[in-house]
Amino acid sequence: MTKKERITQLGLGALVLLSSLYIALANGVFEVELTDVFAFSSTDALARSVFYNIRLPRVIFSFIVGFGLASAGLSTQSLFKNDLADPNILGISSGSILLVACLILFLPQVVITNYYALPVAAFIGAFLVSLLIFTLFNKSKGNQVIFIVILGIAVNALAMSLVALLVSLSNDTQMRNITFWSMGDLGGGNYLIISLISVVLIPAVYFLQRNHKKILLLSLGDHAVKSLGLHPKRIKMQTLILVSLVTAISVSFCGIIGFVGLAVPHIVKLVIGPTHKYLMLYSAFAGGILLVLADTLSRTLIAPEQIPVGIVTSIVGCPVFIYLILKKFFK
């Protein structure tokens, strides 16, 4: 790729990013004129309050979560050598929703009185599933990648069956809370949460970027990788830990948001190619942009009501998923 092409790509990327942020910040239930917001002499204190305390943190929160999920998705696909893989294949998200459902059903008063009860429960659920996966991964022999996929499918099936049982025992309010949380919600983002997830997600994505070349080398086979002085099992374990961490912290604060980790890497590959040096970085920014736009649609399409953002990302991601299946089996 020539220098001119790189500059063009960066310029277009920056334009798309800035346009997305403008659209997200300018649109919402409460009409805000950005010119009034940035004019500090303006007397419209309500508009500034809505912008700085609600809309701006929500947009930043959406971008950071999408940034992390897309990076985790690309790493998962590279690790499993499967274009149809995404972070949820590990079963971590299902562990989160299971513990959240238990809390909503059995300890509703805790949920009402403690704002951070659900995020903490979700993170503990994700952590417990991750711990199970890492423990069994260390003890496994043979094809560890296939083992992890099968284990993730089994854990996911068991957890979702238990969630379905809990939903059947819940009342209408509890059922709505469980369902809405499981479909993703970015409305809880504030500056404290942004700080917390940034401390985890940004370093995790940085290390995934550094690890990505090593992950790609795994396709040569374990013996070839060992001959290069690398440790295949260590690379796999490091990647699994980072992907699990990104998924767990994202799910903890915004619920399950599907298809970002699946669709975004493929969209980016179609634009810049599958072997681009900065594929991980481009995917991360594209994930952030996609989730910002998806959240904007979720809160404006039927305003003042909101559509769970996971539904919007699924509508975008499903066509990509179908395309990948058709490409895989009818090429």
SEGUNU-469343 format. One record per residue (C-alpha): chain; z, x, y. Coordinates in steps of 0.001 Angstrom, whole numbers, plus 500000, padded with zeros to 6 digits. Layout:
# residues N
<node><ch>A</ch><Z>Z</Z><X>X</X><Y>Y</Y></node>
...
This chain:
# residues 331
<node><ch>A</ch><Z>500000</Z><X>500000</X><Y>500000</Y></node>
<node><ch>A</ch><Z>498979</Z><X>501350</X><Y>503404</Y></node>
<node><ch>A</ch><Z>501298</Z><X>501681</X><Y>506375</Y></node>
<node><ch>A</ch><Z>499381</Z><X>498930</X><Y>508180</Y></node>
<node><ch>A</ch><Z>499875</Z><X>496530</X><Y>505257</Y></node>
<node><ch>A</ch><Z>503611</Z><X>497288</X><Y>505149</Y></node>
<node><ch>A</ch><Z>503959</Z><X>496643</X><Y>508878</Y></node>
<node><ch>A</ch><Z>502013</Z><X>493379</X><Y>508502</Y></node>
<node><ch>A</ch><Z>504266</Z><X>492260</X><Y>505647</Y></node>
<node><ch>A</ch><Z>507415</Z><X>493107</X><Y>507583</Y></node>
<node><ch>A</ch><Z>506105</Z><X>491337</X><Y>510676</Y></node>
<node><ch>A</ch><Z>505225</Z><X>488180</X><Y>508753</Y></node>
<node><ch>A</ch><Z>508570</Z><X>488286</X><Y>506960</Y></node>
<node><ch>A</ch><Z>510465</Z><X>488602</X><Y>510238</Y></node>
<node><ch>A</ch><Z>508436</Z><X>485733</X><Y>511732</Y></node>
<node><ch>A</ch><Z>509178</Z><X>483468</X><Y>508745</Y></node>
<node><ch>A</ch><Z>512882</Z><X>484382</X><Y>508882</Y></node>
<node><ch>A</ch><Z>513222</Z><X>483719</X><Y>512620</Y></node>
<node><ch>A</ch><Z>511227</Z><X>480473</X><Y>512361</Y></node>
<node><ch>A</ch><Z>513428</Z><X>479267</X><Y>509502</Y></node>
<node><ch>A</ch><Z>516605</Z><X>480060</X><Y>511413</Y></node>
<node><ch>A</ch><Z>515298</Z><X>478269</X><Y>514508</Y></node>
<node><ch>A</ch><Z>514364</Z><X>475157</X><Y>512507</Y></node>
<node><ch>A</ch><Z>517761</Z><X>475117</X><Y>510789</Y></node>
<node><ch>A</ch><Z>519760</Z><X>475643</X><Y>513981</Y></node>
<node><ch>A</ch><Z>517790</Z><X>473146</X><Y>516059</Y></node>
<node><ch>A</ch><Z>517902</Z><X>470248</X><Y>513592</Y></node>
<node><ch>A</ch><Z>520801</Z><X>468169</X><Y>512354</Y></node>
<node><ch>A</ch><Z>522619</Z><X>464857</X><Y>512654</Y></node>
<node><ch>A</ch><Z>523878</Z><X>465807</X><Y>516115</Y></node>
<node><ch>A</ch><Z>521027</Z><X>466722</X><Y>518437</Y></node>
<node><ch>A</ch><Z>521549</Z><X>470161</X><Y>519945</Y></node>
<node><ch>A</ch><Z>519315</Z><X>471807</X><Y>522522</Y></node>
<node><ch>A</ch><Z>519412</Z><X>475539</X><Y>521832</Y></node>
<node><ch>A</ch><Z>518665</Z><X>476320</X><Y>525474</Y></node>
<node><ch>A</ch><Z>521842</Z><X>474452</X><Y>526468</Y></node>
<node><ch>A</ch><Z>523884</Z><X>476188</X><Y>523799</Y></node>
<node><ch>A</ch><Z>522930</Z><X>479685</X><Y>524900</Y></node>
<node><ch>A</ch><Z>523312</Z><X>478839</X><Y>528586</Y></node>
<node><ch>A</ch><Z>527037</Z><X>479524</X><Y>528851</Y></node>
<node><ch>A</ch><Z>527200</Z><X>477790</X><Y>532212</Y></node>
<node><ch>A</ch><Z>526256</Z><X>474516</X><Y>530515</Y></node>
<node><ch>A</ch><Z>528830</Z><X>471748</X><Y>530731</Y></node>
<node><ch>A</ch><Z>527923</Z><X>470337</X><Y>527307</Y></node>
<node><ch>A</ch><Z>530999</Z><X>471609</X><Y>525488</Y></node>
<node><ch>A</ch><Z>530456</Z><X>469257</X><Y>522526</Y></node>
<node><ch>A</ch><Z>526995</Z><X>470673</X><Y>521811</Y></node>
<node><ch>A</ch><Z>528348</Z><X>474222</X><Y>521877</Y></node>
<node><ch>A</ch><Z>531242</Z><X>473266</X><Y>519619</Y></node>
<node><ch>A</ch><Z>528932</Z><X>471641</X><Y>517052</Y></node>
<node><ch>A</ch><Z>526604</Z><X>474618</X><Y>517165</Y></node>
<node><ch>A</ch><Z>529148</Z><X>477450</X><Y>516903</Y></node>
<node><ch>A</ch><Z>531722</Z><X>475779</X><Y>514645</Y></node>
<node><ch>A</ch><Z>529536</Z><X>473743</X><Y>512272</Y></node>
<node><ch>A</ch><Z>525826</Z><X>474471</X><Y>512344</Y></node>
<node><ch>A</ch><Z>525729</Z><X>478248</X><Y>512843</Y></node>
<node><ch>A</ch><Z>528269</Z><X>479068</X><Y>510092</Y></node>
<node><ch>A</ch><Z>526503</Z><X>476662</X><Y>507723</Y></node>
<node><ch>A</ch><Z>523149</Z><X>478365</X><Y>508286</Y></node>
<node><ch>A</ch><Z>524657</Z><X>481849</X><Y>507840</Y></node>
<node><ch>A</ch><Z>526479</Z><X>480650</X><Y>504708</Y></node>
<node><ch>A</ch><Z>523241</Z><X>479195</X><Y>503271</Y></node>
<node><ch>A</ch><Z>521347</Z><X>482408</X><Y>503921</Y></node>
<node><ch>A</ch><Z>523958</Z><X>484669</X><Y>502307</Y></node>
<node><ch>A</ch><Z>524253</Z><X>482482</X><Y>499182</Y></node>
<node><ch>A</ch><Z>520457</Z><X>482338</X><Y>498782</Y></node>
<node><ch>A</ch><Z>520320</Z><X>486098</X><Y>499399</Y></node>
<node><ch>A</ch><Z>522698</Z><X>486678</X><Y>496480</Y></node>
<node><ch>A</ch><Z>521293</Z><X>484112</X><Y>494032</Y></node>
<node><ch>A</ch><Z>517707</Z><X>485362</X><Y>494349</Y></node>
<node><ch>A</ch><Z>518817</Z><X>488964</X><Y>493757</Y></node>
<node><ch>A</ch><Z>520818</Z><X>487918</X><Y>490704</Y></node>
<node><ch>A</ch><Z>517809</Z><X>485948</X><Y>489454</Y></node>
<node><ch>A</ch><Z>515429</Z><X>488900</X><Y>489678</Y></node>
<node><ch>A</ch><Z>517934</Z><X>491169</X><Y>487917</Y></node>
<node><ch>A</ch><Z>518437</Z><X>488603</X><Y>485151</Y></node>
<node><ch>A</ch><Z>514692</Z><X>488258</X><Y>484567</Y></node>
<node><ch>A</ch><Z>514265</Z><X>492029</X><Y>484479</Y></node>
<node><ch>A</ch><Z>517230</Z><X>492530</X><Y>482136</Y></node>
<node><ch>A</ch><Z>516178</Z><X>489844</X><Y>479658</Y></node>
<node><ch>A</ch><Z>512444</Z><X>490615</X><Y>480078</Y></node>
<node><ch>A</ch><Z>511914</Z><X>486889</X><Y>480462</Y></node>
<node><ch>A</ch><Z>510272</Z><X>485201</X><Y>483445</Y></node>
<node><ch>A</ch><Z>512108</Z><X>481950</X><Y>482657</Y></node>
<node><ch>A</ch><Z>515605</Z><X>483451</X><Y>482881</Y></node>
<node><ch>A</ch><Z>518002</Z><X>482836</X><Y>485762</Y></node>
<node><ch>A</ch><Z>521717</Z><X>483591</X><Y>486378</Y></node>
<node><ch>A</ch><Z>522794</Z><X>480256</X><Y>484885</Y></node>
<node><ch>A</ch><Z>521538</Z><X>481426</X><Y>481485</Y></node>
<node><ch>A</ch><Z>524854</Z><X>483288</X><Y>481069</Y></node>
<node><ch>A</ch><Z>526844</Z><X>480042</X><Y>481123</Y></node>
<node><ch>A</ch><Z>528970</Z><X>481181</X><Y>484068</Y></node>
<node><ch>A</ch><Z>528172</Z><X>478150</X><Y>486231</Y></node>
<node><ch>A</ch><Z>529152</Z><X>475743</X><Y>483465</Y></node>
<node><ch>A</ch><Z>532537</Z><X>477463</X><Y>483190</Y></node>
<node><ch>A</ch><Z>533049</Z><X>476859</X><Y>486902</Y></node>
<node><ch>A</ch><Z>532200</Z><X>473176</X><Y>486821</Y></node>
<node><ch>A</ch><Z>534389</Z><X>472612</X><Y>483750</Y></node>
<node><ch>A</ch><Z>537503</Z><X>473881</X><Y>485514</Y></node>
<node><ch>A</ch><Z>536568</Z><X>472023</X><Y>488709</Y></node>
<node><ch>A</ch><Z>536198</Z><X>468781</X><Y>486728</Y></node>
<node><ch>A</ch><Z>539608</Z><X>469364</X><Y>485098</Y></node>
<node><ch>A</ch><Z>541222</Z><X>469869</X><Y>488505</Y></node>
<node><ch>A</ch><Z>539599</Z><X>466773</X><Y>490037</Y></node>
<node><ch>A</ch><Z>540597</Z><X>464605</X><Y>487077</Y></node>
<node><ch>A</ch><Z>544095</Z><X>465868</X><Y>486239</Y></node>
<node><ch>A</ch><Z>545379</Z><X>467274</X><Y>489554</Y></node>
<node><ch>A</ch><Z>543720</Z><X>465145</X><Y>492270</Y></node>
<node><ch>A</ch><Z>546645</Z><X>465619</X><Y>494670</Y></node>
<node><ch>A</ch><Z>546138</Z><X>469390</X><Y>494632</Y></node>
<node><ch>A</ch><Z>542463</Z><X>468903</X><Y>495544</Y></node>
<node><ch>A</ch><Z>543390</Z><X>466600</X><Y>498430</Y></node>
<node><ch>A</ch><Z>546116</Z><X>468833</X><Y>499888</Y></node>
<node><ch>A</ch><Z>544542</Z><X>472262</X><Y>499334</Y></node>
<node><ch>A</ch><Z>541083</Z><X>472960</X><Y>500783</Y></node>
<node><ch>A</ch><Z>540594</Z><X>476061</X><Y>498644</Y></node>
<node><ch>A</ch><Z>541730</Z><X>474500</X><Y>495345</Y></node>
<node><ch>A</ch><Z>538202</Z><X>473792</X><Y>494075</Y></node>
<node><ch>A</ch><Z>536746</Z><X>477213</X><Y>495009</Y></node>
<node><ch>A</ch><Z>539669</Z><X>478975</X><Y>493328</Y></node>
<node><ch>A</ch><Z>539331</Z><X>476811</X><Y>490198</Y></node>
<node><ch>A</ch><Z>535583</Z><X>477432</X><Y>490110</Y></node>
<node><ch>A</ch><Z>536030</Z><X>481174</X><Y>490405</Y></node>
<node><ch>A</ch><Z>538667</Z><X>481234</X><Y>487653</Y></node>
<node><ch>A</ch><Z>536325</Z><X>479244</X><Y>485384</Y></node>
<node><ch>A</ch><Z>533476</Z><X>481646</X><Y>486078</Y></node>
<node><ch>A</ch><Z>535769</Z><X>484639</X><Y>485568</Y></node>
<node><ch>A</ch><Z>537013</Z><X>483383</X><Y>482179</Y></node>
<node><ch>A</ch><Z>533470</Z><X>482812</X><Y>480901</Y></node>
<node><ch>A</ch><Z>532418</Z><X>486233</X><Y>482213</Y></node>
<node><ch>A</ch><Z>535398</Z><X>487839</X><Y>480482</Y></node>
<node><ch>A</ch><Z>534410</Z><X>486181</X><Y>477199</Y></node>
<node><ch>A</ch><Z>530813</Z><X>487374</X><Y>477558</Y></node>
<node><ch>A</ch><Z>531776</Z><X>490965</X><Y>478408</Y></node>
<node><ch>A</ch><Z>534290</Z><X>491162</X><Y>475551</Y></node>
<node><ch>A</ch><Z>531793</Z><X>489937</X><Y>472957</Y></node>
<node><ch>A</ch><Z>529007</Z><X>492033</X><Y>474493</Y></node>
<node><ch>A</ch><Z>531051</Z><X>495217</X><Y>474013</Y></node>
<node><ch>A</ch><Z>531676</Z><X>494363</X><Y>470365</Y></node>
<node><ch>A</ch><Z>528125</Z><X>493231</X><Y>469582</Y></node>
<node><ch>A</ch><Z>525541</Z><X>495265</X><Y>467708</Y></node>
<node><ch>A</ch><Z>521808</Z><X>494916</X><Y>467260</Y></node>
<node><ch>A</ch><Z>519750</Z><X>493214</X><Y>469975</Y></node>
<node><ch>A</ch><Z>522380</Z><X>492660</X><Y>472650</Y></node>
<node><ch>A</ch><Z>520041</Z><X>490902</X><Y>475084</Y></node>
<node><ch>A</ch><Z>519186</Z><X>488168</X><Y>472572</Y></node>
<node><ch>A</ch><Z>522886</Z><X>487922</X><Y>471671</Y></node>
<node><ch>A</ch><Z>523833</Z><X>487329</X><Y>475322</Y></node>
<node><ch>A</ch><Z>521145</Z><X>484643</X><Y>475737</Y></node>
<node><ch>A</ch><Z>522273</Z><X>482763</X><Y>472615</Y></node>
<node><ch>A</ch><Z>525928</Z><X>483099</X><Y>473613</Y></node>
<node><ch>A</ch><Z>525173</Z><X>481821</X><Y>477124</Y></node>
<node><ch>A</ch><Z>523308</Z><X>478794</X><Y>475763</Y></node>
<node><ch>A</ch><Z>526203</Z><X>478003</X><Y>473397</Y></node>
<node><ch>A</ch><Z>528856</Z><X>478359</X><Y>476128</Y></node>
<node><ch>A</ch><Z>526786</Z><X>476237</X><Y>478508</Y></node>
<node><ch>A</ch><Z>526293</Z><X>473486</X><Y>475900</Y></node>
<node><ch>A</ch><Z>530008</Z><X>473381</X><Y>475034</Y></node>
<node><ch>A</ch><Z>531176</Z><X>473397</X><Y>478661</Y></node>
<node><ch>A</ch><Z>528726</Z><X>470695</X><Y>479778</Y></node>
<node><ch>A</ch><Z>529709</Z><X>468512</X><Y>476811</Y></node>
<node><ch>A</ch><Z>533343</Z><X>468761</X><Y>477887</Y></node>
<node><ch>A</ch><Z>532354</Z><X>467987</X><Y>481496</Y></node>
<node><ch>A</ch><Z>530500</Z><X>464881</X><Y>480288</Y></node>
<node><ch>A</ch><Z>533649</Z><X>463824</X><Y>478409</Y></node>
<node><ch>A</ch><Z>535775</Z><X>464296</X><Y>481539</Y></node>
<node><ch>A</ch><Z>533276</Z><X>462342</X><Y>483653</Y></node>
<node><ch>A</ch><Z>533452</Z><X>459458</X><Y>481176</Y></node>
<node><ch>A</ch><Z>537250</Z><X>459385</X><Y>481647</Y></node>
<node><ch>A</ch><Z>537142</Z><X>459571</X><Y>485462</Y></node>
<node><ch>A</ch><Z>537133</Z><X>456801</X><Y>488059</Y></node>
<node><ch>A</ch><Z>534279</Z><X>456214</X><Y>490503</Y></node>
<node><ch>A</ch><Z>535639</Z><X>458542</X><Y>493203</Y></node>
<node><ch>A</ch><Z>536341</Z><X>461363</X><Y>490768</Y></node>
<node><ch>A</ch><Z>532931</Z><X>460921</X><Y>489142</Y></node>
<node><ch>A</ch><Z>531233</Z><X>461125</X><Y>492537</Y></node>
<node><ch>A</ch><Z>533171</Z><X>464278</X><Y>493466</Y></node>
<node><ch>A</ch><Z>532332</Z><X>466021</X><Y>490193</Y></node>
<node><ch>A</ch><Z>528675</Z><X>465006</X><Y>490377</Y></node>
<node><ch>A</ch><Z>528261</Z><X>465949</X><Y>494042</Y></node>
<node><ch>A</ch><Z>529924</Z><X>469337</X><Y>493528</Y></node>
<node><ch>A</ch><Z>527783</Z><X>470066</X><Y>490461</Y></node>
<node><ch>A</ch><Z>524619</Z><X>469497</X><Y>492528</Y></node>
<node><ch>A</ch><Z>525518</Z><X>471958</X><Y>495272</Y></node>
<node><ch>A</ch><Z>526970</Z><X>471520</X><Y>498741</Y></node>
<node><ch>A</ch><Z>526811</Z><X>474031</X><Y>501593</Y></node>
<node><ch>A</ch><Z>528795</Z><X>471948</X><Y>504065</Y></node>
<node><ch>A</ch><Z>532039</Z><X>473845</X><Y>503491</Y></node>
<node><ch>A</ch><Z>530834</Z><X>477091</X><Y>504995</Y></node>
<node><ch>A</ch><Z>532993</Z><X>478527</X><Y>507774</Y></node>
<node><ch>A</ch><Z>533473</Z><X>482000</X><Y>509220</Y></node>
<node><ch>A</ch><Z>536368</Z><X>482828</X><Y>506881</Y></node>
<node><ch>A</ch><Z>534347</Z><X>481904</X><Y>503782</Y></node>
<node><ch>A</ch><Z>531336</Z><X>483793</X><Y>505137</Y></node>
<node><ch>A</ch><Z>533515</Z><X>486889</X><Y>505508</Y></node>
<node><ch>A</ch><Z>534902</Z><X>486511</X><Y>501976</Y></node>
<node><ch>A</ch><Z>531556</Z><X>486097</X><Y>500230</Y></node>
<node><ch>A</ch><Z>529852</Z><X>488766</X><Y>502354</Y></node>
<node><ch>A</ch><Z>532388</Z><X>491353</X><Y>501210</Y></node>
<node><ch>A</ch><Z>531312</Z><X>490615</X><Y>497618</Y></node>
<node><ch>A</ch><Z>527641</Z><X>489619</X><Y>497817</Y></node>
<node><ch>A</ch><Z>526237</Z><X>492291</X><Y>500123</Y></node>
<node><ch>A</ch><Z>527610</Z><X>495293</X><Y>498143</Y></node>
<node><ch>A</ch><Z>526667</Z><X>493558</X><Y>494856</Y></node>
<node><ch>A</ch><Z>523060</Z><X>493089</X><Y>495996</Y></node>
<node><ch>A</ch><Z>522985</Z><X>496708</X><Y>497179</Y></node>
<node><ch>A</ch><Z>524016</Z><X>497941</X><Y>493724</Y></node>
<node><ch>A</ch><Z>521572</Z><X>495559</X><Y>492014</Y></node>
<node><ch>A</ch><Z>518829</Z><X>497099</X><Y>494171</Y></node>
<node><ch>A</ch><Z>519916</Z><X>500597</X><Y>493120</Y></node>
<node><ch>A</ch><Z>520117</Z><X>499536</X><Y>489474</Y></node>
<node><ch>A</ch><Z>516785</Z><X>497709</X><Y>489381</Y></node>
<node><ch>A</ch><Z>514631</Z><X>500719</X><Y>488504</Y></node>
<node><ch>A</ch><Z>516978</Z><X>501554</X><Y>485632</Y></node>
<node><ch>A</ch><Z>516764</Z><X>497965</X><Y>484385</Y></node>
<node><ch>A</ch><Z>512967</Z><X>498184</X><Y>484348</Y></node>
<node><ch>A</ch><Z>513178</Z><X>501395</X><Y>482292</Y></node>
<node><ch>A</ch><Z>514943</Z><X>499433</X><Y>479528</Y></node>
<node><ch>A</ch><Z>511544</Z><X>497978</X><Y>478586</Y></node>
<node><ch>A</ch><Z>510681</Z><X>501445</X><Y>477201</Y></node>
<node><ch>A</ch><Z>513333</Z><X>501012</X><Y>474509</Y></node>
<node><ch>A</ch><Z>516851</Z><X>502389</X><Y>474133</Y></node>
<node><ch>A</ch><Z>515756</Z><X>505700</X><Y>472583</Y></node>
<node><ch>A</ch><Z>513341</Z><X>506450</X><Y>475421</Y></node>
<node><ch>A</ch><Z>515978</Z><X>505558</X><Y>478008</Y></node>
<node><ch>A</ch><Z>518534</Z><X>507832</X><Y>476325</Y></node>
<node><ch>A</ch><Z>516013</Z><X>510678</X><Y>476388</Y></node>
<node><ch>A</ch><Z>515979</Z><X>510336</X><Y>480189</Y></node>
<node><ch>A</ch><Z>519728</Z><X>510924</X><Y>480282</Y></node>
<node><ch>A</ch><Z>520630</Z><X>507279</X><Y>480895</Y></node>
<node><ch>A</ch><Z>522953</Z><X>504977</X><Y>478948</Y></node>
<node><ch>A</ch><Z>521243</Z><X>501648</X><Y>478065</Y></node>
<node><ch>A</ch><Z>524434</Z><X>499762</X><Y>477240</Y></node>
<node><ch>A</ch><Z>526095</Z><X>500917</X><Y>480464</Y></node>
<node><ch>A</ch><Z>523086</Z><X>499778</X><Y>482513</Y></node>
<node><ch>A</ch><Z>523146</Z><X>496364</X><Y>480827</Y></node>
<node><ch>A</ch><Z>526889</Z><X>496002</X><Y>481327</Y></node>
<node><ch>A</ch><Z>526716</Z><X>497005</X><Y>485010</Y></node>
<node><ch>A</ch><Z>523913</Z><X>494509</X><Y>485610</Y></node>
<node><ch>A</ch><Z>525747</Z><X>491720</X><Y>483801</Y></node>
<node><ch>A</ch><Z>528910</Z><X>492372</X><Y>485822</Y></node>
<node><ch>A</ch><Z>527036</Z><X>492321</X><Y>489149</Y></node>
<node><ch>A</ch><Z>525024</Z><X>489194</X><Y>488251</Y></node>
<node><ch>A</ch><Z>528192</Z><X>487453</X><Y>487050</Y></node>
<node><ch>A</ch><Z>530041</Z><X>488400</X><Y>490234</Y></node>
<node><ch>A</ch><Z>527262</Z><X>487095</X><Y>492493</Y></node>
<node><ch>A</ch><Z>526949</Z><X>483865</X><Y>490502</Y></node>
<node><ch>A</ch><Z>530709</Z><X>483299</X><Y>490326</Y></node>
<node><ch>A</ch><Z>531373</Z><X>483790</X><Y>494044</Y></node>
<node><ch>A</ch><Z>528370</Z><X>481620</X><Y>495003</Y></node>
<node><ch>A</ch><Z>529250</Z><X>478776</X><Y>492648</Y></node>
<node><ch>A</ch><Z>532900</Z><X>478919</X><Y>493726</Y></node>
<node><ch>A</ch><Z>532178</Z><X>477917</X><Y>497314</Y></node>
<node><ch>A</ch><Z>529057</Z><X>475767</X><Y>497090</Y></node>
<node><ch>A</ch><Z>528723</Z><X>474387</X><Y>493564</Y></node>
<node><ch>A</ch><Z>525734</Z><X>474831</X><Y>491294</Y></node>
<node><ch>A</ch><Z>522434</Z><X>475408</X><Y>493099</Y></node>
<node><ch>A</ch><Z>519642</Z><X>475680</X><Y>490596</Y></node>
<node><ch>A</ch><Z>516179</Z><X>477252</X><Y>490645</Y></node>
<node><ch>A</ch><Z>516761</Z><X>479677</X><Y>493554</Y></node>
<node><ch>A</ch><Z>517284</Z><X>482544</X><Y>491112</Y></node>
<node><ch>A</ch><Z>514364</Z><X>481363</X><Y>488983</Y></node>
<node><ch>A</ch><Z>511695</Z><X>480431</X><Y>491512</Y></node>
<node><ch>A</ch><Z>512136</Z><X>482883</X><Y>494389</Y></node>
<node><ch>A</ch><Z>511410</Z><X>486158</X><Y>492509</Y></node>
<node><ch>A</ch><Z>508138</Z><X>484712</X><Y>491220</Y></node>
<node><ch>A</ch><Z>507066</Z><X>483440</X><Y>494620</Y></node>
<node><ch>A</ch><Z>507729</Z><X>486911</X><Y>496059</Y></node>
<node><ch>A</ch><Z>505845</Z><X>488606</X><Y>493200</Y></node>
<node><ch>A</ch><Z>502816</Z><X>486414</X><Y>493923</Y></node>
<node><ch>A</ch><Z>502890</Z><X>487545</X><Y>497573</Y></node>
<node><ch>A</ch><Z>503664</Z><X>491285</X><Y>497348</Y></node>
<node><ch>A</ch><Z>503071</Z><X>492080</X><Y>493669</Y></node>
<node><ch>A</ch><Z>505453</Z><X>492605</X><Y>490726</Y></node>
<node><ch>A</ch><Z>505823</Z><X>496384</X><Y>491146</Y></node>
<node><ch>A</ch><Z>506645</Z><X>496580</X><Y>494848</Y></node>
<node><ch>A</ch><Z>509237</Z><X>499225</X><Y>495731</Y></node>
<node><ch>A</ch><Z>511359</Z><X>496752</X><Y>497682</Y></node>
<node><ch>A</ch><Z>510866</Z><X>493729</X><Y>495430</Y></node>
<node><ch>A</ch><Z>514628</Z><X>493165</X><Y>495206</Y></node>
<node><ch>A</ch><Z>515109</Z><X>493263</X><Y>498973</Y></node>
<node><ch>A</ch><Z>512163</Z><X>490943</X><Y>499658</Y></node>
<node><ch>A</ch><Z>513421</Z><X>488531</X><Y>496980</Y></node>
<node><ch>A</ch><Z>516901</Z><X>488522</X><Y>498519</Y></node>
<node><ch>A</ch><Z>515608</Z><X>487644</X><Y>501993</Y></node>
<node><ch>A</ch><Z>513203</Z><X>485054</X><Y>500573</Y></node>
<node><ch>A</ch><Z>516111</Z><X>483451</X><Y>498697</Y></node>
<node><ch>A</ch><Z>518090</Z><X>483248</X><Y>501913</Y></node>
<node><ch>A</ch><Z>515164</Z><X>481674</X><Y>503773</Y></node>
<node><ch>A</ch><Z>514499</Z><X>479144</X><Y>500993</Y></node>
<node><ch>A</ch><Z>518115</Z><X>478006</X><Y>500858</Y></node>
<node><ch>A</ch><Z>518357</Z><X>477723</X><Y>504656</Y></node>
<node><ch>A</ch><Z>515284</Z><X>475458</X><Y>504698</Y></node>
<node><ch>A</ch><Z>516458</Z><X>473498</X><Y>501643</Y></node>
<node><ch>A</ch><Z>519831</Z><X>472871</X><Y>503283</Y></node>
<node><ch>A</ch><Z>518118</Z><X>471780</X><Y>506501</Y></node>
<node><ch>A</ch><Z>516136</Z><X>469198</X><Y>504518</Y></node>
<node><ch>A</ch><Z>519231</Z><X>468074</X><Y>502618</Y></node>
<node><ch>A</ch><Z>521115</Z><X>467233</X><Y>505821</Y></node>
<node><ch>A</ch><Z>518244</Z><X>465760</X><Y>507861</Y></node>
<node><ch>A</ch><Z>516001</Z><X>463763</X><Y>505485</Y></node>
<node><ch>A</ch><Z>518306</Z><X>460727</X><Y>505251</Y></node>
<node><ch>A</ch><Z>520738</Z><X>461571</X><Y>508072</Y></node>
<node><ch>A</ch><Z>523585</Z><X>460845</X><Y>508568</Y></node>
<node><ch>A</ch><Z>523837</Z><X>460869</X><Y>504754</Y></node>
<node><ch>A</ch><Z>523257</Z><X>464153</X><Y>502920</Y></node>
<node><ch>A</ch><Z>521299</Z><X>464960</X><Y>499786</Y></node>
<node><ch>A</ch><Z>522950</Z><X>467587</X><Y>497546</Y></node>
<node><ch>A</ch><Z>521094</Z><X>470818</X><Y>498233</Y></node>
<node><ch>A</ch><Z>520692</Z><X>471458</X><Y>494498</Y></node>
<node><ch>A</ch><Z>518384</Z><X>468439</X><Y>494295</Y></node>
<node><ch>A</ch><Z>516154</Z><X>469858</X><Y>497038</Y></node>
<node><ch>A</ch><Z>515966</Z><X>473307</X><Y>495406</Y></node>
<node><ch>A</ch><Z>515174</Z><X>471665</X><Y>492061</Y></node>
<node><ch>A</ch><Z>512293</Z><X>469722</X><Y>493608</Y></node>
<node><ch>A</ch><Z>510935</Z><X>473031</X><Y>494930</Y></node>
<node><ch>A</ch><Z>511735</Z><X>475016</X><Y>491786</Y></node>
<node><ch>A</ch><Z>510527</Z><X>472614</X><Y>489092</Y></node>
<node><ch>A</ch><Z>506809</Z><X>473039</X><Y>489914</Y></node>
<node><ch>A</ch><Z>507278</Z><X>476822</X><Y>489764</Y></node>
<node><ch>A</ch><Z>509070</Z><X>476461</X><Y>486419</Y></node>
<node><ch>A</ch><Z>506258</Z><X>474280</X><Y>485023</Y></node>
<node><ch>A</ch><Z>503678</Z><X>476777</X><Y>486290</Y></node>
<node><ch>A</ch><Z>505481</Z><X>479626</X><Y>484516</Y></node>
<node><ch>A</ch><Z>505622</Z><X>477693</X><Y>481241</Y></node>
<node><ch>A</ch><Z>501917</Z><X>476832</X><Y>481429</Y></node>
<node><ch>A</ch><Z>501061</Z><X>480425</X><Y>482316</Y></node>
<node><ch>A</ch><Z>503165</Z><X>481745</X><Y>479423</Y></node>
<node><ch>A</ch><Z>501790</Z><X>479468</X><Y>476710</Y></node>
<node><ch>A</ch><Z>498228</Z><X>478768</X><Y>477865</Y></node>
<node><ch>A</ch><Z>497096</Z><X>482138</X><Y>479171</Y></node>
